[in-house]
Amino acid sequence: MLKDWNHDLIHQLSEVSDSLWRMENYKKAAAGCPHCQALWRKLEEEYEGHVKLITQEIKRHVAENRFD
């Protein structure tokens, strides 16, 4: 079983990645509202940053042999 902190990283990465996937549909659905489209684009950028941060931390744990 993974340690809690590693499980939490994997879980959050999955949640954020899932949200990013959905935002493609949200942007399409907001075709008639430029403000909503801008909102989804901004959130998408932020979530991509979250994916990068979480992925870096997972890589650090692996490199330090702490991913257990």
C-alpha positions as CSV (number, residue, x, y, z in Angstrom):
1,M,0.0,0.0,0.0
2,L,1.2,3.5,-0.8
3,K,2.0,5.9,2.0
4,D,-0.7,8.5,2.4
5,W,1.3,11.4,0.9
6,N,2.0,9.4,-2.3
7,H,-1.5,8.2,-2.5
8,D,-2.7,11.8,-2.1
9,L,-0.4,13.0,-4.9
10,I,-1.7,10.3,-7.3
11,H,-5.3,10.9,-6.4
12,Q,-5.0,14.7,-6.9
13,L,-3.2,14.2,-10.2
14,S,-6.0,12.1,-11.3
15,E,-8.7,14.6,-10.2
16,V,-6.9,17.5,-11.8
17,S,-6.3,15.6,-15.1
18,D,-10.0,14.6,-15.2
19,S,-11.0,18.2,-14.8
20,L,-8.7,19.3,-17.6
21,W,-10.2,16.7,-19.8
22,R,-13.7,18.0,-19.0
23,M,-12.8,21.6,-19.7
24,E,-12.5,20.8,-23.4
25,N,-16.2,20.1,-23.4
26,Y,-17.0,23.1,-21.2
27,K,-15.2,25.4,-23.6
28,K,-17.2,24.0,-26.5
29,A,-20.4,24.3,-24.6
30,A,-19.6,28.0,-23.9
31,A,-19.3,28.8,-27.5
32,G,-21.9,31.6,-27.2
33,C,-20.3,33.2,-24.2
34,P,-16.8,34.7,-24.7
35,H,-16.5,35.4,-20.9
36,C,-17.1,31.7,-20.1
37,Q,-14.7,30.6,-22.7
38,A,-12.1,32.9,-21.2
39,L,-12.8,31.5,-17.8
40,W,-12.3,27.9,-18.9
41,R,-9.1,28.8,-20.8
42,K,-7.7,30.5,-17.6
43,L,-8.7,27.6,-15.4
44,E,-7.2,25.2,-17.9
45,E,-3.9,27.0,-17.7
46,E,-3.9,26.9,-14.0
47,Y,-4.8,23.2,-13.8
48,E,-2.0,22.5,-16.3
49,G,0.3,24.2,-13.8
50,H,-1.1,22.0,-11.0
51,V,-0.4,18.9,-13.1
52,K,3.2,20.0,-13.6
53,L,3.7,20.7,-9.9
54,I,2.2,17.4,-8.7
55,T,4.2,15.5,-11.4
56,Q,7.4,17.1,-10.3
57,E,6.7,16.1,-6.7
58,I,6.0,12.5,-7.7
59,K,9.2,12.4,-9.7
60,R,11.1,13.8,-6.6
61,H,9.7,11.0,-4.4
62,V,10.7,8.4,-7.0
63,A,14.2,9.8,-7.3
64,E,14.6,9.9,-3.5
65,N,13.3,6.3,-3.3
66,R,10.3,7.6,-1.2
67,F,7.6,6.5,-3.5
68,D,6.3,3.6,-1.4
